[in-house]
């Protein structure tokens, strides 16, 4: 079954009792039993499993070419479940250009539990491998990264992690399985903030993990069940519905994304554009190899002036793009990373990461491209 068909049918079945084509919302917390320990069907208590959540989990496992999907209340809840595989004294190597919420969790929560984190430029594979030791248990990668769209080679990193028997987790939120399938490239765990492209309509909070290994899937399910960060049935339904149009939306996001990037790249007030589809991107060739079918709808840029005031003026003049947190919806959004998504990252660390005060991150939606270009032009001028 090919991807465009999987988004609609992958892992899905008509509802058994009524034959309903669409998965119903099973808005229930518990399920009847005929005798103690003998449920009527496959379900006992909704924290453990719910039919609507199961349908979503099986759908996302299918489109990522995994064997098990696990749905959580947010992307960070999904990340938190991965962290629960670790114990005090373990070490994690993470890409240095990292989503601010993930960085906050690692440094403000799990460092206090005795887990050591190394943040490294993973384009430098020699330096990355030099940090691996007997305590290293997990490598955490984003590609493309938030917000500088840095691309790293998942295949080459997975060769290193497999050699050292270390788990590799990849945040695939920006690329989505439409463009990139980390499990096929050697990753052990894939994470999505399903709030973003999988949901696609800015109306739900959700996260998901996908794995191929059965034992690893059981460990993550135990963390999900035991700590309770599950996704409810209504939200599961919304993301499942979003997945059914993922291939259609991502095609337009990619078409609009490259045109916005090219427009900004030629604009007199723009200093640098970050987009893996541009040939000057330092890892354009790797992006072409592992992002099949396009380069996504995320574009970041800075101003020639280098002034935050110019970024603020730009945000305040936008008419179609909305200044807001999040990304991946059908509508176009603009974000100021320094004061929004990465505000929890100390200023010095942001500077090390290359997140300047004049950096603008755009989530290019599926509107008419001519209208989007006109909006960007008037805001820049």
C-alpha positions as CSV (number, residue, x, y, z in Angstrom):
1,X,0.0,0.0,0.0
2,X,1.5,3.4,-1.0
3,X,1.7,6.4,1.3
4,X,-1.3,8.3,-0.1
5,X,-3.5,5.3,0.4
6,X,-2.0,4.5,3.8
7,X,-3.1,8.0,5.1
8,X,-6.7,7.0,4.5
9,X,-6.7,3.2,5.0
10,X,-3.5,2.3,6.8
11,X,-4.1,0.3,10.0
12,X,-7.8,1.2,9.7
13,X,-10.9,-1.1,9.9
14,X,-14.7,-0.4,9.6
15,X,-16.3,-0.4,13.1
16,X,-17.4,-3.9,13.9
17,X,-20.9,-3.3,15.4
18,X,-22.4,-0.9,12.9
19,X,-20.0,-1.0,9.9
20,X,-19.2,2.7,10.4
21,X,-16.6,3.8,7.8
22,X,-15.2,6.4,10.1
23,X,-13.9,5.5,13.5
24,X,-16.4,6.5,16.2
25,X,-15.4,8.6,19.2
26,X,-15.6,6.2,22.0
27,X,-16.2,8.7,24.8
28,X,-16.0,6.3,27.7
29,X,-13.6,5.8,30.6
30,X,-14.3,2.1,31.3
31,X,-15.6,-1.1,29.6
32,X,-17.9,-3.8,30.9
33,X,-16.7,-7.2,32.1
34,X,-18.6,-10.5,32.1
35,X,-16.6,-11.8,35.0
36,X,-13.7,-10.4,37.1
37,X,-10.8,-10.0,34.7
38,X,-12.9,-11.0,31.7
39,X,-13.8,-7.9,29.6
40,X,-16.5,-8.1,27.0
41,X,-14.1,-7.1,24.3
42,X,-10.5,-6.0,24.0
43,X,-10.7,-3.1,26.4
44,X,-10.9,-2.7,30.1
45,X,-10.0,0.9,31.1
46,X,-9.4,3.9,28.9
47,X,-6.0,4.9,30.4
48,X,-4.7,1.5,29.1
49,X,-6.4,1.7,25.7
50,X,-9.4,3.2,24.0
51,X,-10.7,2.1,20.5
52,X,-10.5,5.6,19.1
53,X,-7.0,6.1,20.4
54,X,-6.0,2.6,19.1
55,X,-7.3,3.6,15.6
56,X,-5.1,6.7,15.6
57,X,-2.1,4.8,16.9
58,X,-2.4,2.1,14.3
59,X,-2.8,4.7,11.6
60,X,0.3,6.7,12.5
61,X,2.3,3.4,12.9
62,X,1.3,2.5,9.4
63,X,2.4,5.8,7.8
64,X,5.7,5.7,9.6
65,X,6.3,2.1,8.6
66,X,6.4,1.1,12.3
67,X,4.8,-1.7,14.3
68,X,3.5,0.2,17.3
69,X,2.2,3.7,17.8
70,X,1.5,5.4,21.1
71,X,-0.5,8.5,21.5
72,X,0.0,11.2,24.2
73,X,-1.5,14.4,25.4
74,X,1.3,16.5,23.7
75,X,4.6,16.1,21.9
76,X,6.4,16.9,25.2
77,X,4.4,14.1,27.0
78,X,5.6,11.7,24.3
79,X,9.2,12.9,24.8
80,X,8.7,12.5,28.6
81,X,7.8,8.9,28.1
82,X,11.1,8.3,26.2
83,X,13.0,9.9,29.1
84,X,11.4,7.4,31.5
85,X,13.4,4.7,29.8
86,X,16.5,6.2,31.6
87,X,17.8,6.1,35.1
88,X,20.1,8.4,37.2
89,X,23.7,8.3,35.8
90,X,22.6,7.7,32.2
91,X,23.7,10.2,29.5
92,X,21.9,11.6,26.5
93,X,23.5,13.2,23.4
94,X,21.1,15.7,21.8
95,X,21.4,17.9,18.8
96,X,22.4,21.4,19.8
97,X,19.7,23.2,17.7
98,X,16.7,21.9,19.6
99,X,13.1,22.9,20.2
100,X,13.0,25.1,23.3
101,X,10.4,22.9,25.1
102,X,12.6,19.8,24.7
103,X,15.7,21.7,25.9
104,X,13.7,22.9,28.9
105,X,12.6,19.4,29.8
106,X,16.1,18.0,29.5
107,X,17.8,20.8,31.5
108,X,15.2,21.9,34.0
109,X,13.6,18.5,34.7
110,X,15.7,15.5,34.0
111,X,19.1,17.0,34.8
112,X,17.8,17.2,38.4
113,X,17.1,13.5,38.3
114,X,20.8,12.7,37.6
115,X,20.7,12.4,33.8
116,X,23.5,14.1,32.0
117,X,22.9,15.8,28.6
118,X,25.4,16.7,25.9
119,X,24.3,19.2,23.2
120,X,26.4,18.8,20.1
121,X,26.5,19.8,16.4
122,X,25.5,16.5,14.8
123,X,26.7,17.6,11.4
124,X,30.2,16.9,13.0
125,X,29.9,13.1,13.3
126,X,33.4,12.7,14.7
127,X,32.7,15.0,17.6
128,X,29.3,13.4,18.1
129,X,30.8,9.9,18.3
130,X,33.6,11.0,20.7
131,X,30.9,11.8,23.3
132,X,29.5,8.3,23.4
133,X,30.6,6.3,26.5
134,X,29.4,3.4,28.5
135,X,26.7,5.6,30.2
136,X,25.2,6.9,26.9
137,X,21.8,5.4,26.5
138,X,20.0,7.7,24.1
139,X,20.7,10.0,21.2
140,X,18.0,12.6,20.4
141,X,17.8,14.2,17.0
142,X,15.6,16.8,15.3
143,X,15.9,17.1,11.5
144,X,15.1,19.6,10.1
145,X,15.5,21.5,13.4
146,X,13.4,24.1,15.0
147,X,13.9,27.0,14.1
148,X,17.1,26.9,11.9
149,X,16.1,24.0,9.7
150,X,19.4,22.2,10.2
151,X,19.5,18.8,8.5
152,X,21.5,15.9,9.8
153,X,22.1,12.5,8.2
154,X,19.9,10.0,10.0
155,X,21.5,7.0,8.2
156,X,25.1,8.0,9.3
157,X,24.0,8.8,12.8
158,X,22.1,5.5,13.1
159,X,25.3,3.6,12.0
160,X,27.1,5.1,15.0
161,X,24.3,4.4,17.5
162,X,23.9,0.8,16.4
163,X,27.7,0.3,16.7
164,X,27.5,1.5,20.3
165,X,24.1,-0.1,21.0
166,X,22.5,3.2,21.9
167,X,18.9,4.1,21.2
168,X,18.3,6.7,18.5
169,X,15.1,8.9,18.7
170,X,14.2,11.3,15.9
171,X,11.7,14.2,16.2
172,X,10.1,14.1,12.8
173,X,7.6,16.9,13.4
174,X,8.8,19.3,10.8
175,X,9.3,16.7,8.0
176,X,6.3,14.4,8.7
177,X,6.2,10.8,7.4
178,X,5.1,12.3,4.0
179,X,8.7,13.5,3.5
180,X,10.8,11.4,5.8
181,X,10.6,8.0,7.6
182,X,13.3,7.8,10.3
183,X,12.6,4.2,11.2
184,X,13.5,3.2,7.6
185,X,16.7,5.2,8.0
186,X,17.8,3.4,11.1
187,X,16.1,5.2,14.0
188,X,14.6,3.3,16.9
189,X,12.0,5.8,18.0
190,X,10.1,8.5,16.1
191,X,8.4,11.3,17.9
192,X,5.8,13.8,16.5
193,X,4.1,16.7,18.0
194,X,0.9,15.7,16.4
195,X,-0.4,19.1,17.3
196,X,1.4,20.3,14.2
197,X,1.2,18.7,10.7
198,X,-0.5,15.4,11.6
199,X,-3.5,17.2,13.1
200,X,-3.0,20.0,10.6
201,X,-5.8,22.3,11.6
202,X,-4.5,24.0,14.8
203,X,-7.4,22.5,16.8
204,X,-5.8,19.8,18.9
205,X,-2.9,19.1,21.2
206,X,-1.3,15.6,20.8
207,X,2.0,13.7,20.6
208,X,2.9,10.3,19.3
209,X,5.8,7.8,19.4
210,X,6.3,5.1,16.8
211,X,8.7,2.1,17.0
212,X,9.4,-1.1,15.2
213,X,10.8,-3.2,18.1
214,X,8.1,-5.0,20.1
215,X,10.0,-5.0,23.4
216,X,10.7,-1.3,23.2
217,X,7.1,-0.6,22.3
218,X,6.0,-2.5,25.5
219,X,8.4,-0.4,27.6
220,X,7.0,2.8,26.2
221,X,3.4,1.6,26.6
222,X,4.1,0.9,30.3
223,X,5.4,4.4,30.7
224,X,2.3,5.7,29.0
225,X,-0.1,3.6,31.0
226,X,1.7,4.0,34.4
227,X,2.1,7.8,34.2
228,X,-1.1,8.6,32.4
229,X,-0.1,11.1,29.7
230,X,-2.6,9.7,27.3
231,X,-4.5,11.2,24.4
232,X,-8.3,11.4,24.9
233,X,-10.8,9.9,22.4
234,X,-12.0,13.3,20.9
235,X,-8.4,14.4,20.3
236,X,-7.5,11.0,18.9
237,X,-10.4,11.4,16.4
238,X,-9.3,14.8,15.3
239,X,-5.7,13.8,14.6
240,X,-6.9,10.6,12.8
241,X,-9.1,12.8,10.7
242,X,-6.1,15.1,10.0
243,X,-3.9,12.3,8.9
244,X,-6.4,11.4,6.1
245,X,-5.5,14.7,4.3
246,X,-1.8,14.8,5.3
247,X,-0.6,13.9,1.8
248,X,-2.7,16.6,0.2
249,X,-1.7,19.3,2.7
250,X,2.0,18.5,2.7
251,X,2.1,18.7,-1.1
252,X,0.8,22.3,-0.9
253,X,3.0,23.2,2.1
254,X,6.0,22.1,0.1
255,X,4.9,24.0,-3.0
256,X,4.3,27.2,-1.1
257,X,7.4,26.7,1.1
258,X,9.9,26.7,-1.7
259,X,8.3,29.7,-3.3
260,X,8.3,31.7,-0.1
261,X,12.0,30.7,0.5
262,X,13.0,31.8,-3.0
263,X,11.1,35.1,-2.6
264,X,12.8,35.9,0.7
265,X,16.2,34.8,-0.6
266,X,16.0,37.5,-3.3
267,X,14.6,40.3,-1.1
268,X,16.9,43.3,-0.4
269,X,16.0,43.4,3.3
270,X,16.7,39.8,4.0
271,X,20.1,38.6,5.2
272,X,19.8,34.8,5.3
273,X,17.1,32.3,4.6
274,X,17.0,28.9,6.3
275,X,15.3,26.3,4.1
276,X,16.7,22.9,3.1
277,X,15.2,23.2,-0.4
278,X,17.5,26.0,-1.3
279,X,20.7,24.9,-3.0
280,X,22.9,27.1,-0.7
281,X,21.6,25.2,2.4
282,X,24.7,23.5,3.8
283,X,23.0,20.1,3.9
284,X,20.8,20.4,0.8
285,X,22.2,17.1,-0.6
286,X,21.3,15.2,2.6
287,X,17.9,16.8,2.6
288,X,17.3,15.6,-1.0
289,X,18.4,12.1,0.0
290,X,16.2,11.6,3.1
291,X,13.3,14.0,2.6
292,X,11.6,12.4,-0.3
293,X,9.1,14.5,-2.2
294,X,9.8,18.0,-1.0
295,X,11.3,20.1,1.8
296,X,8.3,21.1,3.9
297,X,6.6,24.3,4.8
298,X,8.9,25.7,7.4
299,X,11.1,28.7,6.5
300,X,13.2,31.0,8.7
301,X,15.0,34.2,7.9
302,X,17.0,37.1,9.4
303,X,17.2,40.8,8.4
304,X,20.2,42.5,6.9
305,X,20.0,45.1,9.6
306,X,20.2,42.5,12.3
307,X,17.7,44.5,14.4
308,X,14.9,43.1,16.5
309,X,12.9,46.2,15.8
310,X,12.7,45.3,12.1
311,X,11.4,41.8,13.0
312,X,8.8,43.3,15.4
313,X,7.7,45.8,12.7
314,X,7.4,42.9,10.2
315,X,5.2,40.9,12.6
316,X,2.9,43.8,13.4
317,X,2.3,44.5,9.7
318,X,1.4,41.0,8.6
319,X,-2.2,40.5,7.5
320,X,-2.6,36.9,6.3
321,X,0.3,35.4,8.3
322,X,-0.8,35.3,11.9
323,X,1.7,36.0,14.7
324,X,1.3,32.9,17.0
325,X,2.9,29.9,18.6
326,X,2.8,26.5,16.9
327,X,3.1,25.5,13.2
328,X,1.9,23.0,10.7
329,X,-1.7,24.1,10.3
330,X,-3.5,25.0,7.1
331,X,-3.1,28.7,7.9
332,X,0.2,30.5,7.7
333,X,1.8,31.5,11.0
334,X,4.8,33.7,11.9
335,X,6.8,33.1,15.1
336,X,9.6,35.1,16.9
337,X,11.7,32.3,18.3
338,X,13.6,34.4,20.8
339,X,10.5,35.5,22.7
340,X,8.1,32.7,21.9
341,X,9.2,29.0,21.2
342,X,12.7,29.5,22.6
343,X,12.1,32.0,25.4
344,X,12.9,29.4,28.0
345,X,16.4,29.0,26.5
346,X,18.9,31.3,28.2
347,X,20.0,34.2,25.9
348,X,23.6,33.0,25.8
349,X,22.6,29.5,24.8
350,X,20.2,31.0,22.1
351,X,23.2,32.9,20.7
352,X,25.3,29.7,20.6
353,X,22.4,28.0,18.8
354,X,22.3,30.8,16.2
355,X,18.8,32.0,17.3
356,X,19.2,35.8,17.0
357,X,16.7,38.4,18.1
358,X,15.9,39.3,14.4
359,X,15.1,35.7,13.4
360,X,11.6,35.0,12.0
361,X,10.2,31.5,11.6
362,X,7.3,31.1,9.2
363,X,5.0,28.1,9.0
364,X,3.8,28.5,5.4
365,X,0.2,27.3,5.0
366,X,-1.9,26.2,2.1
367,X,-3.4,29.5,1.1
368,X,-2.9,30.9,-2.5
369,X,0.8,31.6,-2.9
370,X,0.2,34.9,-4.6
371,X,-1.6,36.2,-1.5
372,X,1.2,35.0,0.8
373,X,3.9,36.7,-1.3
374,X,2.0,40.0,-1.3
375,X,1.6,39.8,2.4
376,X,5.3,39.2,3.0
377,X,6.2,42.0,0.6
378,X,4.0,44.6,2.2
379,X,5.2,43.6,5.7
380,X,8.9,43.8,4.7
381,X,8.5,47.1,3.0
